[in-house]
Amino acid sequence: MRNTGELLMKPDEVCRLLGISKKTLLKYKNEGKLGVVMINARTFRYKYQDVQSMIDDSERRAA
C-alpha cells in the first residue's frame, strides 16, 4: 500500500471527535456520508480531512 501521508483515524477516535455512537458512524459509512480507507478485509480507517470536513459542514449549517 502506498503511503500518501494522510492522517488516518480509527473508528473510536472518529466517534469521540464527532460525539456520535459507533452505530451512527457505521450508518454514515454505509450511506456514503463518510468514506473509509480499507486496510484489509476487516479493518478500515477514516481520513482525518474527511472527518474535519464533516465537522466544518455541520458548523456552517448551525451558524
C-alpha angles and dihedrals in degrees: 000000000000118000108231094179092244119145110241124200132207118236094252090053091052091049091053093047094048095037093234137125125256088249091058091046090053089050090053089050094048092047092049093243090125120026125217138214112225113224093179136330093294104025128073137165136199125235111245091220092056091050091048090050089054090052092048092049091050092050092049091052091048094051 
